[in-house]
């Protein structure tokens, strides 16, 4: 994920894959053109809302059209009411249905990516030993709105504390 963004931002005589990238200020951050991050913010049981009959699948295992329509209606109603991306996910061969709600972020900025020599320090043998001494990381900053107000992690930290 990070390498694709770094490669897309490499231009004008800069090879950020080889040289690395570091934005000292927010103005120097590079916007990742094709990167979208989705953060799971909620899961809801929707078994009672969908068609839940054992014969809900055809003999060849595909979902019947009316079941797909019911799932689409649930997703559309959720997206309309919450403004989030909503997906109905099936488990146990279609016996359990859950509605996953995601907060979508499209303004993702590259802050730091190490150059290839730092990223691959130790070479291939280092991949199979512990501890690893390479710097295989990339830092991004996610913005909530187009006015570049950085997204807050307060809700995420609170969810982790609650377990």
C-alpha positions as a Markdown table, in Angstrom:
| # | Residue | x | y | z |
|---|---|---|---|---|
| 1 | Unk | 0.0 | 0.0 | 0.0 |
| 2 | Unk | 2.7 | 2.5 | 1.0 |
| 3 | Unk | 5.0 | 1.6 | -1.9 |
| 4 | Unk | 2.3 | 2.3 | -4.5 |
| 5 | Unk | 1.8 | 5.8 | -3.0 |
| 6 | Unk | 5.5 | 6.5 | -2.8 |
| 7 | Unk | 6.0 | 5.4 | -6.4 |
| 8 | Unk | 3.1 | 7.6 | -7.6 |
| 9 | Unk | 4.5 | 10.6 | -5.8 |
| 10 | Unk | 8.0 | 10.1 | -7.3 |
| 11 | Unk | 8.4 | 12.7 | -10.0 |
| 12 | Unk | 10.6 | 15.6 | -11.1 |
| 13 | Unk | 13.9 | 13.8 | -10.8 |
| 14 | Unk | 13.0 | 12.3 | -7.4 |
| 15 | Unk | 12.9 | 8.5 | -6.8 |
| 16 | Unk | 11.3 | 8.3 | -3.4 |
| 17 | Unk | 11.4 | 4.5 | -3.5 |
| 18 | Unk | 15.2 | 4.7 | -3.6 |
| 19 | Unk | 15.8 | 8.0 | -1.7 |
| 20 | Unk | 13.0 | 7.9 | 0.8 |
| 21 | Unk | 10.5 | 10.7 | 1.7 |
| 22 | Unk | 10.1 | 12.9 | 4.7 |
| 23 | Unk | 7.7 | 15.8 | 5.0 |
| 24 | Unk | 9.0 | 18.3 | 7.5 |
| 25 | Unk | 5.8 | 20.3 | 7.4 |
| 26 | Unk | 2.2 | 19.6 | 6.6 |
| 27 | Unk | 2.6 | 21.6 | 3.4 |
| 28 | Unk | 5.2 | 19.2 | 2.2 |
| 29 | Unk | 3.1 | 16.1 | 2.6 |
| 30 | Unk | 2.2 | 14.3 | -0.6 |
| 31 | Unk | -1.4 | 13.4 | -1.3 |
| 32 | Unk | -1.7 | 9.7 | -2.3 |
| 33 | Unk | -3.8 | 9.9 | -5.5 |
| 34 | Unk | -5.4 | 6.4 | -5.5 |
| 35 | Unk | -5.4 | 5.6 | -1.8 |
| 36 | Unk | -8.7 | 5.3 | 0.2 |
| 37 | Unk | -8.7 | 4.1 | 3.8 |
| 38 | Unk | -11.8 | 2.6 | 5.4 |
| 39 | Unk | -12.0 | 2.3 | 9.2 |
| 40 | Unk | -14.5 | -0.1 | 10.6 |
| 41 | Unk | -16.7 | 1.8 | 13.1 |
| 42 | Unk | -19.5 | -0.6 | 13.8 |
| 43 | Unk | -20.9 | -4.1 | 13.2 |
| 44 | Unk | -24.7 | -4.8 | 13.5 |
| 45 | Unk | -26.5 | -8.1 | 13.4 |
| 46 | Unk | -29.1 | -7.9 | 10.5 |
| 47 | Unk | -30.3 | -11.5 | 10.4 |
| 48 | Unk | -33.9 | -10.4 | 11.0 |
| 49 | Unk | -33.8 | -7.8 | 8.1 |
| 50 | Unk | -32.8 | -10.2 | 5.4 |
| 51 | Unk | -34.4 | -13.2 | 3.8 |
| 52 | Unk | -33.3 | -16.0 | 6.1 |
| 53 | Unk | -34.5 | -19.3 | 4.6 |
| 54 | Unk | -32.3 | -22.4 | 4.2 |
| 55 | Unk | -33.2 | -22.5 | 0.5 |
| 56 | Unk | -31.8 | -19.0 | 0.1 |
| 57 | Unk | -29.2 | -20.4 | -2.2 |
| 58 | Unk | -29.5 | -22.1 | -5.6 |
| 59 | Unk | -28.3 | -25.6 | -6.1 |
| 60 | Unk | -25.0 | -24.3 | -7.5 |
| 61 | Unk | -24.3 | -22.2 | -4.4 |
| 62 | Unk | -25.1 | -18.7 | -5.8 |
| 63 | Unk | -27.3 | -16.3 | -3.9 |
| 64 | Unk | -30.8 | -15.8 | -5.3 |
| 65 | Unk | -31.5 | -12.4 | -6.8 |
| 66 | Unk | -34.1 | -11.4 | -4.1 |
| 67 | Unk | -31.6 | -12.1 | -1.4 |
| 68 | Unk | -29.1 | -9.8 | -3.1 |
| 69 | Unk | -31.8 | -7.2 | -3.5 |
| 70 | Unk | -32.5 | -7.4 | 0.3 |
| 71 | Unk | -28.8 | -7.0 | 1.1 |
| 72 | Unk | -28.6 | -4.0 | -1.2 |
| 73 | Unk | -31.6 | -2.3 | 0.4 |
| 74 | Unk | -30.1 | -2.7 | 3.9 |
| 75 | Unk | -26.8 | -1.3 | 2.6 |
| 76 | Unk | -28.5 | 1.6 | 0.9 |
| 77 | Unk | -30.6 | 2.5 | 3.9 |
| 78 | Unk | -27.6 | 2.4 | 6.2 |
| 79 | Unk | -25.5 | 4.6 | 3.9 |
| 80 | Unk | -28.3 | 7.1 | 3.5 |
| 81 | Unk | -29.0 | 7.4 | 7.3 |
| 82 | Unk | -25.4 | 7.4 | 8.5 |
| 83 | Unk | -23.3 | 8.7 | 5.6 |
| 84 | Unk | -20.9 | 5.8 | 6.0 |
| 85 | Unk | -19.9 | 3.0 | 3.7 |
| 86 | Unk | -22.1 | 0.0 | 4.6 |
| 87 | Unk | -21.6 | -3.6 | 3.6 |
| 88 | Unk | -23.7 | -6.7 | 4.4 |
| 89 | Unk | -21.3 | -9.5 | 5.1 |
| 90 | Unk | -22.4 | -13.2 | 5.2 |
| 91 | Unk | -20.9 | -15.9 | 7.4 |
| 92 | Unk | -21.4 | -19.6 | 7.7 |
| 93 | Unk | -22.6 | -20.2 | 4.2 |
| 94 | Unk | -25.2 | -17.5 | 4.4 |
| 95 | Unk | -26.7 | -18.4 | 7.8 |
| 96 | Unk | -25.5 | -15.2 | 9.6 |
| 97 | Unk | -25.6 | -11.7 | 8.2 |
| 98 | Unk | -23.8 | -8.7 | 9.7 |
| 99 | Unk | -23.8 | -5.1 | 8.6 |
| 100 | Unk | -20.3 | -3.5 | 8.6 |
| 101 | Unk | -20.1 | 0.3 | 8.8 |
| 102 | Unk | -16.9 | 2.0 | 7.6 |
| 103 | Unk | -15.8 | 5.6 | 7.8 |
| 104 | Unk | -14.1 | 6.4 | 4.5 |
| 105 | Unk | -11.1 | 8.6 | 4.2 |
| 106 | Unk | -9.9 | 9.8 | 0.7 |
| 107 | Unk | -7.5 | 12.6 | 1.7 |
| 108 | Unk | -4.5 | 10.5 | 2.8 |
| 109 | Unk | -1.1 | 12.1 | 2.8 |
| 110 | Unk | 2.4 | 10.6 | 2.8 |
| 111 | Unk | 4.5 | 11.8 | 5.7 |
| 112 | Unk | 7.5 | 9.4 | 5.9 |
| 113 | Unk | 8.8 | 6.5 | 3.9 |
| 114 | Unk | 12.4 | 5.2 | 4.3 |
| 115 | Unk | 14.7 | 4.7 | 1.3 |
| 116 | Unk | 15.3 | 1.3 | -0.1 |
| 117 | Unk | 18.7 | 0.8 | 1.7 |
| 118 | Unk | 17.2 | 1.5 | 5.1 |
| 119 | Unk | 14.0 | -0.4 | 4.3 |
| 120 | Unk | 15.9 | -3.5 | 3.3 |
| 121 | Unk | 18.8 | -3.3 | 5.8 |
| 122 | Unk | 20.1 | -6.8 | 6.6 |
| 123 | Unk | 19.0 | -8.3 | 3.3 |
| 124 | Unk | 17.0 | -11.4 | 2.7 |
| 125 | Unk | 18.4 | -13.4 | 5.7 |
| 126 | Unk | 17.1 | -10.8 | 8.0 |
| 127 | Unk | 13.5 | -11.7 | 7.0 |
| 128 | Unk | 14.0 | -15.1 | 8.6 |
| 129 | Unk | 15.6 | -14.1 | 11.9 |
| 130 | Unk | 14.5 | -12.3 | 15.0 |
| 131 | Unk | 14.8 | -9.5 | 15.8 |
| 132 | Unk | 14.6 | -7.8 | 12.4 |
| 133 | Unk | 16.7 | -4.7 | 12.0 |
| 134 | Unk | 15.1 | -3.2 | 8.9 |
| 135 | Unk | 12.9 | -0.1 | 8.7 |
| 136 | Unk | 9.9 | -1.4 | 6.7 |
| 137 | Unk | 7.4 | 1.3 | 7.6 |
| 138 | Unk | 5.4 | 4.1 | 6.1 |
| 139 | Unk | 3.7 | 6.9 | 7.9 |
| 140 | Unk | 0.5 | 8.6 | 6.6 |
| 141 | Unk | -1.7 | 11.4 | 7.9 |
| 142 | Unk | -5.4 | 11.1 | 7.3 |
| 143 | Unk | -7.5 | 14.3 | 6.9 |
| 144 | Unk | -11.1 | 14.4 | 7.8 |
| 145 | Unk | -12.2 | 17.2 | 5.4 |
| 146 | Unk | -10.9 | 19.1 | 2.5 |
| 147 | Unk | -9.7 | 22.0 | 4.7 |
| 148 | Unk | -6.9 | 19.6 | 5.8 |
| 149 | Unk | -8.0 | 19.2 | 9.4 |
| 150 | Unk | -6.3 | 16.1 | 10.6 |
| 151 | Unk | -8.5 | 13.2 | 11.7 |
| 152 | Unk | -8.8 | 12.7 | 15.4 |
| 153 | Unk | -8.1 | 9.3 | 16.9 |
| 154 | Unk | -10.0 | 10.0 | 20.1 |
| 155 | Unk | -13.0 | 7.7 | 19.2 |
| 156 | Unk | -10.6 | 4.9 | 18.1 |
| 157 | Unk | -8.6 | 5.1 | 21.4 |
| 158 | Unk | -11.9 | 5.1 | 23.4 |
| 159 | Unk | -13.1 | 2.0 | 21.5 |
| 160 | Unk | -9.8 | 0.2 | 22.3 |
| 161 | Unk | -10.1 | 1.1 | 26.0 |
| 162 | Unk | -13.6 | -0.3 | 26.2 |
| 163 | Unk | -12.4 | -3.6 | 24.7 |
